Amino acid sequence: MRFGLALGGGGLKGAAHLGVLRVLEENSLKPDLIVGTSAGSIAAAIYGAGLLPAVNSMTHLPFFNAFSLENYRLTGLPLGLLNGGTIEGMLKRTIGNRHLSEMQPLTAAVTCDLVTGETVIYTSARPVQPLPPDFAIGGDVPAWQAVRASISIPALFAPYKIGSRFLVDGGLTDNVPADIARYLGADTVIAVDLGCGIPNRNFHHAGEVLLQSLDIISQRNTSLTLRLYADLVLKPIKKPIGSWDVSQFSNLVTAGDEEARQRLPEIRRLLGR
């Protein structure tokens, strides 16, 4: 039985994924493949690159401040409000030049082609069943590039080009990729959904308007995907919080840890371990 883990998007709330992964690792419940969208792709790459032990000192990793809008230079319209070069440097320093094929376990990052509307999956694997017509395999690329594309929130970050594809945040079409874990060969899928309702934002700038819009789209699309493809859904975020509140980072890691520990009996039964 192949165990697939699907990690959803959600800005800084993706720190909760690290807590979930830590508990699974401590209990020898290692996934055979891990698929991440947006913030989930960062956590997937950290895990696949063997960087999870650094969770306890995460503030020292280069990308800790990647979620703070204060660290970016506005570039203006039309392609993106924020300069993606800042986060690219952070990702390179953290993940290095490892290709997805060098990750253990099998790792995939989900993006969306802004031109065709396709969900594009960057991974070294081939699907074990036919993909839907609007899905495509992007292939094996440096992991930091796949992550950079997956987190490119439309209009906030400029789209990222890989080959001929013009890519934006995978959450636009598949925010919690339990379906993709199935396509890549998982028999059992545990999904980590960072949603818990729509945040009560004050809308101080255009970025918050964009994030709220994406949260609404994501919530509508995710519920159906999870019903159809996930065997178990972990929901570590119990109340709405801002997607970019850096001060909550440690609390979010703890929230993921607590959710995974509480659900350990269910996880063990599901995996037969």
C-alpha positions in Angstrom: 0.0 0.0 0.0 1.4 3.4 -1.0 0.8 6.2 1.4 0.4 9.6 -0.2 0.4 12.9 1.7 -1.3 16.0 0.1 -0.4 19.3 1.6 -2.6 22.3 0.8 -1.9 26.0 0.3 -2.5 28.8 2.7 0.3 31.3 3.0 2.1 31.3 6.4 -0.4 28.7 7.6 1.7 26.2 5.7 3.9 26.2 8.8 1.4 23.8 10.3 2.5 21.2 7.7 5.9 21.1 9.3 4.3 20.1 12.6 2.3 17.4 11.0 5.4 16.0 9.2 7.4 16.0 12.4 4.8 13.9 14.2 4.5 11.4 11.3 8.3 11.2 11.2 8.6 10.6 14.9 6.1 7.8 14.7 7.7 6.1 11.6 4.6 6.9 9.5 6.6 8.1 6.4 4.7 8.8 3.2 5.7 7.1 0.0 4.9 10.3 -1.9 4.2 13.9 -1.0 2.4 16.4 -3.1 2.2 20.1 -2.2 0.4 23.1 -3.5 1.7 26.6 -2.8 2.8 26.7 0.9 2.4 23.0 0.9 5.0 22.8 -1.8 7.5 24.5 0.5 6.8 22.0 3.2 7.1 19.1 0.7 10.4 20.3 -0.5 11.7 20.8 3.0 10.8 17.2 3.8 12.1 15.8 0.6 15.4 17.6 1.0 15.9 16.2 4.5 15.6 19.6 6.1 12.7 18.7 8.5 15.0 18.4 11.6 15.6 22.2 11.3 11.9 22.9 12.2 12.9 23.7 15.8 15.1 26.5 14.6 13.1 27.5 11.6 13.6 31.2 12.2 17.2 30.8 11.2 16.3 29.4 7.7 16.6 31.9 4.9 12.9 31.6 3.9 11.4 32.3 7.3 10.6 35.9 6.3 9.4 34.8 2.9 5.8 35.3 4.1 6.2 38.9 5.3 5.1 41.4 2.7 7.4 44.0 4.2 10.4 42.1 2.7 9.3 42.7 -0.9 9.8 45.5 -3.3 6.7 46.6 -5.2 7.3 46.2 -8.9 4.0 47.7 -10.0 1.5 46.4 -12.5 0.8 44.6 -14.8 2.4 41.2 -13.9 2.9 41.4 -10.1 2.9 43.7 -7.2 5.9 42.1 -5.5 9.4 41.3 -6.7 9.8 37.5 -6.9 13.5 37.7 -7.0 13.6 38.1 -3.2 11.9 34.8 -2.5 13.8 33.1 -5.3 17.0 33.8 -3.5 15.6 32.5 -0.2 14.4 29.3 -1.9 17.8 28.7 -3.6 19.7 29.2 -0.3 17.3 26.9 1.6 16.7 24.0 -0.9 19.9 24.3 -3.0 20.0 23.0 -6.5 18.4 19.6 -5.8 16.1 18.4 -8.6 12.8 16.8 -7.6 14.3 13.5 -8.7 16.7 13.8 -5.8 14.0 14.2 -3.2 13.0 11.4 -0.8 10.2 10.4 -0.8 8.8 11.1 -4.3 7.9 14.8 -4.2 5.6 16.9 -6.4 4.7 20.6 -6.6 1.4 21.8 -8.1 1.2 24.9 -10.3 -1.3 26.4 -12.8 -0.4 27.4 -16.4 -1.8 31.0 -16.7 -2.0 30.7 -20.5 -3.8 27.3 -20.8 -5.5 27.0 -17.4 -4.0 23.5 -16.9 -2.9 22.2 -13.6 0.8 21.4 -14.1 2.5 18.9 -11.8 6.2 19.2 -11.4 7.7 15.8 -10.4 10.1 13.2 -11.6 7.3 10.5 -11.6 4.9 9.5 -14.2 1.2 9.1 -13.4 0.0 5.6 -12.8 -3.5 6.4 -14.3 -4.5 8.8 -17.0 -4.7 12.4 -16.0 -7.8 14.5 -16.7 -7.6 16.6 -19.9 -6.8 19.8 -17.9 -3.9 18.3 -16.0 -0.3 17.9 -17.2 3.1 16.6 -16.0 5.7 19.4 -16.0 8.7 17.0 -15.4 11.8 17.0 -13.3 13.2 20.5 -12.5 15.2 22.0 -9.6 12.9 21.9 -6.6 13.2 25.6 -5.8 11.9 26.5 -9.3 8.8 24.2 -8.9 8.1 25.8 -5.5 8.6 29.3 -6.8 6.0 28.6 -9.5 3.6 26.9 -7.0 3.6 29.9 -4.6 3.1 32.6 -7.3 -0.2 34.1 -6.1 -1.8 35.7 -9.1 -1.1 39.5 -9.4 0.7 39.5 -6.1 3.8 37.7 -7.3 4.8 37.9 -10.9 4.2 34.5 -12.7 7.2 32.3 -13.0 8.3 30.8 -16.3 9.6 27.2 -16.6 10.3 26.3 -20.2 7.4 27.6 -22.3 5.0 27.6 -19.4 3.9 30.8 -17.6 3.0 29.6 -14.1 1.0 30.8 -11.1 -0.1 29.5 -7.7 -1.4 25.9 -8.0 -4.1 26.8 -5.5 -6.0 28.5 -8.3 -7.1 25.0 -9.6 -6.0 22.4 -6.9 -5.3 23.8 -3.5 -5.3 20.5 -1.6 -4.0 18.0 -4.2 -5.4 14.7 -2.9 -6.5 13.9 -6.4 -2.9 14.3 -7.7 -1.6 12.0 -5.0 -3.9 9.3 -6.4 -2.8 10.0 -10.0 0.8 9.5 -8.9 0.1 6.1 -7.4 -1.1 6.6 -3.8 -3.5 3.9 -2.6 -4.2 5.8 0.6 -4.3 9.6 0.8 -4.1 11.8 3.9 -4.7 15.4 3.2 -3.8 18.5 5.3 -6.3 21.2 4.6 -5.3 24.6 6.1 -8.8 26.2 5.6 -11.2 26.9 8.4 -13.5 29.4 6.9 -12.9 32.8 5.3 -10.6 35.1 7.4 -12.0 38.4 8.7 -9.5 40.7 6.9 -9.5 44.5 7.2 -8.3 45.0 3.6 -5.6 47.5 4.0 -4.0 46.8 0.6 -4.6 45.0 -2.7 -2.7 42.0 -1.6 -5.3 41.3 1.1 -8.1 41.6 -1.4 -6.3 39.1 -3.6 -5.8 36.6 -0.8 -9.4 36.8 0.3 -10.5 36.2 -3.2 -8.3 33.1 -3.5 -9.5 31.8 -0.1 -13.1 31.9 -1.4 -12.2 30.1 -4.6 -10.1 27.6 -2.8 -12.8 26.7 -0.2 -15.3 26.0 -2.9 -13.0 23.8 -5.0 -11.3 22.0 -2.2 -14.4 20.4 -0.5 -15.2 18.4 -3.6 -11.7 17.2 -4.1 -11.3 16.0 -0.6 -14.6 14.2 -0.6 -13.7 12.3 -3.7 -10.0 11.5 -3.2 -8.9 11.8 0.5 -9.2 9.0 3.0 -8.5 11.2 5.9 -8.3 15.0 6.2 -6.3 16.8 8.9 -7.4 20.4 9.7 -4.9 21.9 12.0 -6.2 25.5 11.8 -9.1 25.9 14.1 -9.9 29.5 13.7 -9.3 32.0 10.8 -6.0 33.8 10.9 -4.2 36.0 8.5 -2.1 34.2 5.8 0.9 36.5 6.3 1.1 37.0 10.1 4.8 36.0 10.7 4.4 36.3 14.5 2.2 33.2 14.4 4.8 30.9 12.8 5.7 28.9 15.9 2.1 28.6 17.0 1.2 27.2 13.6 3.9 24.6 13.7 2.5 23.6 17.1 -1.0 23.5 15.7 0.1 21.0 13.1 1.9 18.9 15.7 -1.2 18.8 18.0 -3.6 17.9 15.2 -1.4 15.1 14.0 -0.9 13.7 17.5 -4.7 13.8 18.2 -5.4 12.0 15.0 -2.6 9.4 15.4 -5.0 6.5 16.2 -7.0 7.2 13.0 -3.8 7.5 11.0 -2.4 4.2 12.3 -5.7 2.4 11.6 -5.9 3.8 8.1 -2.3 2.8 7.3 -2.5 -0.5 9.1 0.5 0.3 11.3 
